[in-house]
Amino acid sequence: MAWEQARAVARGSAGRPLPAVARTLPEALGHTLAEPLAALTDLPPFDTSAMDGWAVAGPGPWQLRGGGILAGGAQPEPLDHGTAVPIATGARLPPGATAVLRYEHGGPTAPDGLLHRHAPGPVVRGRDVRPRGQECRRGEPLLPAGTTVTPAVLGLAAAAGYDRLAVHRRPTVELLLLGDELLEAGLPREGRVRDALGPLLPPVLRSGGADVTGVRRVADDAGLLGEALRDSPADVLVTTGSTAAGPADFLHRALTEAGARLLVDSVAVRPGHPMLLAELPPTPDGRTRRLVGLPGNPLAAVAGAVTLAVPLLGRLSGRTDPPRHATAAADLPGHPHDTRLQPVALVAGTAVPLAFDGPAMLRGLAVADGLAVVPPGGVAAGATVEVLHAAAGGLAPSSSGPGSAFA
């Protein structure tokens, strides 16, 4: 199956996003908005001082009034024309005030004791004042449904008056690491190798919208694998290895015995072509479960994750991430027939290909900003290429941050 088709099948197989749930602001982090976020109040909710200084009424000089106005205080007394009162940043502007004079721009002058302006130029109306509703008005739409709740979104929601958010439930994922050859600690020995995917894949899956509920190691045994498939309560199972047709590759057999329906069985992509997507029989409570089978080699497994797992999880979690693109800094050679996923660094607005891009390698991925999607035949230098962005600890389509090369 072609790479683009496989991703479309993975996303489409999810059907509708998971139901909306109400979460407190801290709990909503990483979820996806199920409803548009609209302001519940004007921001700011009243005229406030943008600087420490004096609230002034009129062009000055000003007669200083006693006391001062601090942030969080009650409605201050009105300010008469030609008077001023000390005010702190964020404090409510008194009625009658026309501007704020910064502390560094003025001060009382002997012998008259009046507040005089030291800075050149007049104190124009509205200077260093944040007027009510400058950022938004009550009811104004702020963010659309499908937006991922980041720390900045939490801050905006709190400022706009929210205590809880309506978000889509994140799909639960259990990661099954298949194989007798994997070591959890220490150096490779006696023909066995360190497990790289146990540390690598959970952050990738979380960044794609999942709640990873567990990581389980399953030996090369068809019976044990079948039990793991039947027993897991997760919405999505993700397996590593056993997707090909080797002597210890039992995944296809286990899926057949479990009554699963294969939706994708091998994808025309390098690395990672022996990947699969299956629909498992419904649970006793009627939930549909899905399984993403990833190859066992590390870079191939990540290629499988961004091809099948991330689109599936994104749909289930309600995300609407748009594709991202960059300019190829050099020729990106392609496979004659298959899509190629090439680790790249983003430098000065361009995608620079990285070495160590074999299916079992991680050195290129460790310093990559993303994976360039190279169609069959390759991409010429200067052409536009889609880049799957390395974000939030894992590779997933995501909004570009400050300084990003994404267009």
Backbone torsions as a table, in degrees:
resi	resn	phi	psi	omega
1	MET	NA	139.5	179.3
2	ALA	-65.0	153.0	-175.5
3	TRP	-60.2	-48.8	-178.7
4	GLU	-61.7	-39.4	179.4
5	GLN	-66.5	-41.1	179.7
6	ALA	-61.4	-42.4	178.2
7	ARG	-64.6	-39.1	178.4
8	ALA	-65.9	-40.2	177.9
9	VAL	-63.9	-42.7	-179.6
10	ALA	-61.1	-44.8	-180.0
11	ARG	-68.8	-44.4	-178.6
12	GLY	-67.0	-29.1	-178.4
13	SER	-67.2	-17.7	-178.8
14	ALA	-74.6	-19.6	-175.6
15	GLY	68.7	-130.1	-179.8
16	ARG	-85.6	155.0	172.8
17	PRO	-59.7	157.5	177.7
18	LEU	-63.2	156.7	-173.8
19	PRO	-60.2	157.8	178.1
20	ALA	-78.0	144.7	175.6
21	VAL	-134.4	156.2	177.0
22	ALA	-93.8	130.7	179.6
23	ARG	-130.5	143.4	170.6
24	THR	-63.2	163.8	-176.0
25	LEU	-57.3	-47.9	179.2
26	PRO	-61.7	-37.2	-178.2
27	GLU	-70.9	-22.9	-175.7
28	ALA	-78.6	-12.2	-177.8
29	LEU	-55.9	130.4	178.7
30	GLY	86.5	-12.5	176.2
31	HIS	-82.1	-178.5	-179.4
32	THR	-119.7	134.7	179.9
33	LEU	-60.7	127.6	176.8
34	ALA	-89.1	-15.4	178.6
35	GLU	-134.9	154.7	174.2
36	PRO	-60.5	147.1	177.0
37	LEU	-95.5	116.2	178.3
38	ALA	-116.2	147.1	-177.7
39	ALA	-67.1	132.8	175.5
40	LEU	-91.2	-3.9	-178.8
41	THR	-154.7	162.3	169.0
42	ASP	-67.6	146.5	174.1
43	LEU	-125.6	120.1	-11.0
44	PRO	-67.8	160.6	-175.8
45	PRO	-75.8	-9.4	176.7
46	PHE	-156.8	164.5	176.5
47	ASP	-62.2	128.4	-178.1
48	THR	-129.9	159.0	176.5
49	SER	-79.6	133.5	178.0
50	ALA	-89.7	-5.5	-175.6
51	MET	-145.9	157.8	166.7
52	ASP	-74.5	135.0	-179.9
53	GLY	169.0	-134.6	179.0
54	TRP	-128.1	134.2	167.0
55	ALA	-77.9	127.4	-174.5
56	VAL	-123.1	152.0	175.7
57	ALA	-122.2	113.9	-179.2
58	GLY	94.7	179.6	-172.0
59	PRO	-79.5	-13.3	179.9
60	GLY	85.2	169.4	1.2
61	PRO	-65.9	169.9	-170.4
62	TRP	-127.2	144.8	172.7
63	GLN	-81.2	124.0	-177.6
64	LEU	-76.7	135.5	176.3
65	ARG	-99.3	148.5	-179.3
66	GLY	-69.0	166.3	179.2
67	GLY	78.5	-156.8	179.9
68	GLY	-173.4	167.7	-177.1
69	ILE	-117.9	122.5	-180.0
70	LEU	-108.6	156.6	175.8
71	ALA	-62.6	138.6	178.4
72	GLY	90.0	-1.4	-179.7
73	GLY	-80.8	171.7	178.5
74	ALA	-71.9	175.3	178.5
75	GLN	-55.5	119.7	-178.1
76	PRO	-73.4	161.5	177.6
77	GLU	-66.7	147.8	178.6
78	PRO	-59.6	152.2	-178.9
79	LEU	-106.6	122.8	178.8
80	ASP	-75.5	154.7	178.1
81	HIS	-57.9	135.2	179.0
82	GLY	83.5	11.3	178.6
83	THR	-120.2	167.2	-179.5
84	ALA	-147.8	158.0	178.2
85	VAL	-145.3	140.2	176.9
86	PRO	-59.2	143.3	-178.5
87	ILE	-145.2	144.0	179.7
88	ALA	-98.1	156.9	175.7
89	THR	-56.8	133.0	179.1
90	GLY	86.2	-5.9	179.8
91	ALA	-77.4	152.7	179.8
92	ARG	-69.3	133.1	-179.8
93	LEU	-74.1	134.9	-179.9
94	PRO	-72.2	148.7	174.2
95	PRO	-56.0	139.4	-179.4
96	GLY	94.8	-18.2	179.1
97	ALA	-69.9	141.8	-179.1
98	THR	-109.8	-19.6	-177.3
99	ALA	-167.1	177.8	173.3
100	VAL	-121.9	130.1	174.5
101	LEU	-99.8	118.8	-178.5
102	ARG	-63.8	151.6	178.5
103	TYR	-57.5	-38.3	-176.7
104	GLU	-76.0	-7.3	-178.1
105	HIS	-104.9	3.7	-178.7
106	GLY	-167.4	-177.4	177.9
107	GLY	169.6	162.1	177.5
108	PRO	-64.9	141.4	-177.1
109	THR	-123.6	129.7	174.0
110	ALA	-73.8	153.7	-0.5
111	PRO	-91.8	-3.6	-172.5
112	ASP	-81.2	-16.9	179.4
113	GLY	72.2	7.3	179.0
114	LEU	-80.3	155.7	174.1
115	LEU	-80.5	121.1	-179.6
116	HIS	-115.8	149.3	175.5
117	ARG	-82.7	131.0	176.9
118	HIS	-99.5	-29.4	-177.3
119	ALA	-74.4	149.4	177.8
120	PRO	-68.8	153.0	176.9
121	GLY	88.2	153.1	-178.9
122	PRO	-72.9	159.0	173.7
123	VAL	-87.4	95.2	-174.4
124	VAL	-75.1	155.1	179.7
125	ARG	-57.9	131.6	178.1
126	GLY	89.0	-1.5	-178.7
127	ARG	-62.0	128.2	177.0
128	ASP	56.2	35.1	173.8
129	VAL	-118.5	132.7	171.3
130	ARG	-95.0	105.0	-175.6
131	PRO	-71.9	152.0	176.8
132	ARG	-53.7	133.0	178.4
133	GLY	75.2	15.8	-179.1
134	GLN	-60.5	-39.9	-178.6
135	GLU	-87.3	-41.7	177.9
136	CYS	-164.1	161.2	175.0
137	ARG	-106.4	153.9	178.5
138	ARG	-54.3	132.6	-178.8
139	GLY	88.6	-10.6	-179.2
140	GLU	-70.2	132.7	177.2
141	PRO	-67.4	133.9	-178.5
142	LEU	-107.7	-45.7	-177.5
143	LEU	-142.3	144.1	179.5
144	PRO	-82.1	160.5	169.2
145	ALA	-58.3	146.0	-177.3
146	GLY	96.8	-5.7	178.4
147	THR	-76.3	133.5	175.5
148	THR	-72.9	134.8	-178.7
149	VAL	-80.9	105.4	177.2
150	THR	-98.9	173.2	174.3
151	PRO	-55.5	-38.5	178.9
152	ALA	-66.2	-36.5	177.1
153	VAL	-65.2	-39.2	176.5
154	LEU	-59.8	-44.2	179.0
155	GLY	-62.8	-43.5	178.6
156	LEU	-63.0	-43.3	-179.4
157	ALA	-62.3	-42.2	178.7
158	ALA	-63.3	-46.5	-179.9
159	ALA	-61.4	-32.7	-177.5
160	ALA	-84.0	0.5	172.0
161	GLY	107.1	7.7	-175.6
162	TYR	-90.1	141.8	169.3
163	ASP	-107.0	-27.1	179.5
164	ARG	-137.8	156.7	179.5
165	LEU	-127.1	145.0	172.0
166	ALA	-86.7	113.7	-177.1
167	VAL	-131.1	159.2	174.8
168	HIS	-76.7	140.3	172.7
169	ARG	-60.7	135.5	177.1
170	ARG	-79.2	137.1	178.7
171	PRO	-65.6	138.7	174.9
172	THR	-81.2	142.0	-178.0
173	VAL	-132.5	133.2	168.8
174	GLU	-112.3	131.6	179.6
175	LEU	-98.5	122.3	177.5
176	LEU	-106.9	115.1	179.7
177	LEU	-95.5	111.5	-173.5
178	LEU	-97.6	138.1	173.2
179	GLY	132.3	139.5	176.7
180	ASP	-81.8	-12.5	-170.6
181	GLU	-88.5	0.2	-171.5
182	LEU	-93.4	132.1	176.0
183	LEU	-104.8	140.7	178.8
184	GLU	-86.8	-20.1	-176.0
185	ALA	-153.4	162.3	174.7
186	GLY	79.8	-174.3	-178.5
187	LEU	-84.4	155.1	173.6
188	PRO	-55.7	141.3	-177.9
189	ARG	-160.7	150.8	174.0
190	GLU	51.5	41.6	177.3
191	GLY	78.3	4.3	180.0
192	ARG	-106.1	155.3	-175.6
193	VAL	-126.0	158.0	177.1
194	ARG	-68.4	142.5	174.4
195	ASP	-77.2	114.3	176.2
196	ALA	-93.6	-23.3	-172.8
197	LEU	-80.0	-26.8	176.2
198	GLY	-59.5	-45.7	174.4
199	PRO	-75.2	-30.8	-171.5
200	LEU	-79.7	-46.2	-167.3
201	LEU	-75.3	-38.1	179.9
202	PRO	-54.1	-44.7	175.8
203	PRO	-63.4	-35.1	177.2
204	VAL	-61.4	-44.8	-177.7
205	LEU	-69.7	-39.4	177.6
206	ARG	-63.3	-42.0	-179.9
207	SER	-66.7	-21.0	176.5
208	GLY	-84.6	-4.0	175.9
209	GLY	115.6	10.4	-174.4
210	ALA	-100.7	155.3	162.9
211	ASP	-100.9	107.3	-179.6
212	VAL	-80.3	110.7	-174.2
213	THR	-90.7	-14.5	-179.8
214	GLY	-176.7	157.0	173.9
215	VAL	-126.1	118.7	-175.6
216	ARG	-121.5	137.0	176.6
217	ARG	-96.8	131.2	-176.9
218	VAL	-125.2	124.5	-179.6
219	ALA	-68.7	166.8	178.7
220	ASP	-74.4	78.7	-177.8
221	ASP	-147.3	121.3	-175.7
222	ALA	-61.9	-38.4	-179.6
223	GLY	-65.2	-44.4	179.0
224	LEU	-64.4	-38.1	178.6
225	LEU	-65.5	-42.7	178.3
226	GLY	-61.0	-40.2	177.7
227	GLU	-63.2	-41.2	-180.0
228	ALA	-62.9	-39.4	178.9
229	LEU	-66.7	-38.7	-178.7
230	ARG	-73.4	-36.7	-169.9
231	ASP	-84.3	-23.1	-173.1
232	SER	-68.6	129.8	177.3
233	PRO	-88.5	1.2	-173.4
234	ALA	-67.6	152.1	174.4
235	ASP	-65.4	-37.2	-178.6
236	VAL	-133.0	130.0	170.4
237	LEU	-101.0	137.9	175.6
238	VAL	-122.3	123.6	179.4
239	THR	-112.3	157.3	176.6
240	THR	-123.6	131.5	-179.4
241	GLY	80.1	175.2	175.6
242	SER	67.1	21.2	-179.2
243	THR	-94.1	-12.0	-178.3
244	ALA	-92.9	-147.4	-175.7
245	ALA	-127.4	34.1	178.9
246	GLY	-77.4	175.0	-176.8
247	PRO	-64.3	-22.7	179.8
248	ALA	-111.5	16.2	-179.3
249	ASP	-94.3	97.1	-173.1
250	PHE	-104.1	4.2	-171.2
251	LEU	-66.1	-45.5	-179.5
252	HIS	-60.3	-42.5	179.3
253	ARG	-62.5	-44.5	-178.9
254	ALA	-64.2	-38.4	179.0
255	LEU	-66.4	-41.7	178.3
256	THR	-61.3	-45.7	-178.9
257	GLU	-67.0	-27.6	179.3
258	ALA	-82.1	-6.3	-178.8
259	GLY	79.0	25.0	-179.1
260	ALA	-77.2	158.7	177.0
261	ARG	-113.6	119.0	178.9
262	LEU	-74.2	126.8	176.8
263	LEU	-101.2	-36.3	176.7
264	VAL	-135.9	128.8	178.5
265	ASP	-135.1	88.7	-176.9
266	SER	86.6	138.0	-176.9
267	VAL	-129.0	141.5	-179.8
268	ALA	-77.9	73.8	-179.2
269	VAL	-144.8	145.5	176.3
270	ARG	-128.6	129.9	-6.6
271	PRO	-78.1	169.2	169.8
272	GLY	104.1	13.8	-172.8
273	HIS	-61.5	-32.1	179.5
274	PRO	-81.4	64.4	177.0
275	MET	-113.7	163.8	-179.6
276	LEU	-151.3	161.2	175.4
277	LEU	-134.5	131.1	-177.8
278	ALA	-135.8	151.7	173.0
279	GLU	-103.3	120.1	-179.0
280	LEU	-84.4	158.5	177.6
281	PRO	-59.5	150.8	-179.5
282	PRO	-59.7	151.5	175.1
283	THR	-75.8	167.8	178.8
284	PRO	-56.4	-28.5	178.6
285	ASP	-89.8	8.6	173.2
286	GLY	90.5	4.7	179.8
287	ARG	-76.8	141.0	174.3
288	THR	-89.4	130.6	176.9
289	ARG	-111.6	151.7	179.5
290	ARG	-128.5	154.9	178.5
291	LEU	-128.4	130.6	173.1
292	VAL	-110.1	118.5	178.2
293	GLY	-98.4	117.0	-178.6
294	LEU	-102.5	149.5	173.5
295	PRO	-62.8	163.9	-177.1
296	GLY	-85.0	-22.2	178.1
297	ASN	-71.8	141.3	-170.5
298	PRO	-58.8	-54.8	-178.5
299	LEU	-66.9	-35.4	176.3
300	ALA	-63.7	-37.0	178.5
301	ALA	-66.0	-40.8	177.4
302	VAL	-65.2	-40.3	176.1
303	ALA	-59.6	-40.4	176.5
304	GLY	-66.1	-37.0	-179.7
305	ALA	-63.8	-45.5	-178.0
306	VAL	-74.6	-21.2	179.4
307	THR	-80.7	-44.8	-173.4
308	LEU	-114.3	-47.3	-173.2
309	ALA	-70.1	-46.2	-175.4
310	VAL	-64.3	-45.8	176.0
311	PRO	-61.4	-39.4	179.0
312	LEU	-63.7	-49.4	-179.1
313	LEU	-65.5	-37.3	179.0
314	GLY	-61.7	-42.2	178.7
315	ARG	-66.8	-45.1	-179.2
316	LEU	-62.7	-35.6	-177.9
317	SER	-88.7	-0.7	174.0
318	GLY	84.8	14.3	-177.3
319	ARG	-75.2	152.9	178.3
320	THR	-132.8	47.5	-177.4
321	ASP	-67.8	127.2	177.5
322	PRO	-77.6	158.1	174.7
323	PRO	-66.4	152.5	-179.8
324	ARG	-118.4	149.8	-176.0
325	HIS	-136.8	155.5	174.4
326	ALA	-143.8	173.1	178.4
327	THR	-97.2	130.6	179.2
328	ALA	-67.0	124.2	-179.6
329	ALA	-76.5	-22.8	179.9
330	ALA	-148.4	170.5	174.8
331	ASP	-58.6	134.5	176.3
332	LEU	-110.3	98.8	-177.6
333	PRO	-61.0	144.6	-179.0
334	GLY	-116.3	167.5	173.0
335	HIS	-77.7	150.2	-179.7
336	PRO	-58.7	-34.4	-173.7
337	HIS	-126.3	-23.3	-172.2
338	ASP	-106.4	156.6	168.7
339	THR	-68.9	146.3	178.3
340	ARG	-121.6	135.1	176.8
341	LEU	-106.1	111.1	-170.5
342	GLN	-110.7	120.9	173.5
343	PRO	-60.0	133.9	-179.1
344	VAL	-137.0	153.2	168.5
345	ALA	-103.3	144.4	178.6
346	LEU	-98.7	112.3	-175.0
347	VAL	-130.0	122.4	175.7
348	ALA	49.5	43.4	175.5
349	GLY	81.6	10.3	-178.1
350	THR	-128.9	158.4	177.2
351	ALA	-98.2	115.2	-177.3
352	VAL	-103.3	120.6	-178.8
353	PRO	-66.5	145.9	-177.8
354	LEU	-113.2	151.8	176.9
355	ALA	-78.1	-180.0	-179.6
356	PHE	57.7	57.0	-175.9
357	ASP	-112.9	21.2	176.7
358	GLY	-72.6	159.8	-174.1
359	PRO	-60.7	-26.6	-179.2
360	ALA	-97.4	5.0	-172.9
361	MET	-100.9	152.8	177.8
362	LEU	-127.6	-9.2	-176.1
363	ARG	-62.2	-41.6	178.1
364	GLY	-66.2	-44.0	-178.7
365	LEU	-64.0	-34.0	-176.3
366	ALA	-63.7	-26.6	-179.5
367	VAL	-111.8	8.0	-176.7
368	ALA	-82.3	150.9	170.1
369	ASP	-94.3	-11.6	179.7
370	GLY	175.2	-178.2	176.3
371	LEU	-114.1	120.0	175.9
372	ALA	-77.9	136.0	179.4
373	VAL	-92.3	102.0	-175.6
374	VAL	-99.6	112.8	-178.6
375	PRO	-71.0	166.8	177.1
376	PRO	-53.0	134.2	-179.2
377	GLY	96.3	-20.2	174.7
378	GLY	98.6	177.2	179.5
379	VAL	-127.6	130.0	-179.8
380	ALA	-78.9	151.3	175.4
381	ALA	-55.4	136.8	-179.4
382	GLY	90.6	-12.6	178.7
383	ALA	-83.6	162.7	179.0
384	THR	-85.5	138.6	-179.8
385	VAL	-135.4	140.4	174.6
386	GLU	-72.5	140.2	179.0
387	VAL	-128.1	125.0	172.6
388	LEU	-83.3	119.2	-165.2
389	HIS	-81.0	136.3	172.6
390	ALA	-83.0	106.2	-173.1
391	ALA	-137.5	147.0	171.3
392	ALA	52.0	40.4	176.4
393	GLY	84.7	4.2	179.6
394	GLY	-158.6	161.6	-179.2
395	LEU	-84.6	117.7	178.8
396	ALA	-160.3	150.3	171.8
397	PRO	-59.0	131.1	-175.3
398	SER	-155.3	162.0	176.7
399	SER	-63.3	139.8	178.5
400	SER	-75.9	142.8	-178.0
401	GLY	-96.0	-175.0	179.8
402	PRO	-57.4	132.9	178.0
403	GLY	80.9	2.6	-178.7
404	SER	-65.8	150.8	177.2
405	ALA	-88.3	-0.7	-177.8
406	PHE	-69.8	142.0	176.8
407	ALA	-101.6	NA	NA
